[in-house]
Amino acid sequence: MSECKLNHSLEDVKSKYESQAAFLPEDMKDLFKQFFSKEHSQELLNEVFHLLKKYDLAPSEEKSERNNRLYLVLKNV
């Protein structure tokens, strides 16, 4: 994934999540609920946004890598 210089708000991340939720693993959805109930650094918000961005269009190998990173982030916040 390319580097982005934009800062994404929590609302941006929520919106991106909602647009991609149907494509994410079912067990990840509760982790996102917990994630959205807390405050996070700008860096973390940006990372999660970009992991979700065009998730539905990613090849299966890339989805697997994104899932691994999302689980790591979501389970440790």
Number of C-alpha atoms within 10 A of each C-alpha: 7 5 8 10 7 7 13 18 14 19 11 14 20 19 13 19 21 12 15 15 18 11 14 15 9 10 9 15 14 11 17 17 12 12 17 15 8 9 11 14 9 12 11 14 20 21 20 21 21 19 20 23 17 12 21 15 10 13 9 11 9 14 18 12 11 18 18 12 14 19 14 11 15 18 12 9 12
